[in-house]
Amino acid sequence: MIFAVLLSHCVAFHVLVQIPSGLLGTRLGRDRGRHVPYLSALAVAAVLTASVLLVALRGEQDTAGLMRLWADFMVRGSLGLAGYVWLARQPAPPAAARF
């Protein structure tokens, strides 16, 4: 039962936060430098994570607990987003095509 709950939370986090932020981050950061897609994806993920947590925990008054939970999600999500952006990168053009 606990495994099913953890799995459903993980799937919900990926569907609501990581997939949209990865797609939007790579789209916004395309052709703008090496680290811009990752930073764009992290910025979108930060906003989406905060939004999801605020909606899910709208009755909570513990701001410090909410910030710790947000930071935990951001650390875990940033690793997944780094992998996604690495996979979605465009290969560098050959050296002869750059000049």
Buried (B, 14 or more C-beta within 10 A) or exposed (E): EEEEEEEEEEEEBBEBBBEBBBBBBBEBBEEEEEEBBBBBBBBBBBEBBBEBBEEEBEEEEEEEEBEEBBEEBBEBBBEBBBEBBEEBBEEEEEEEEEE
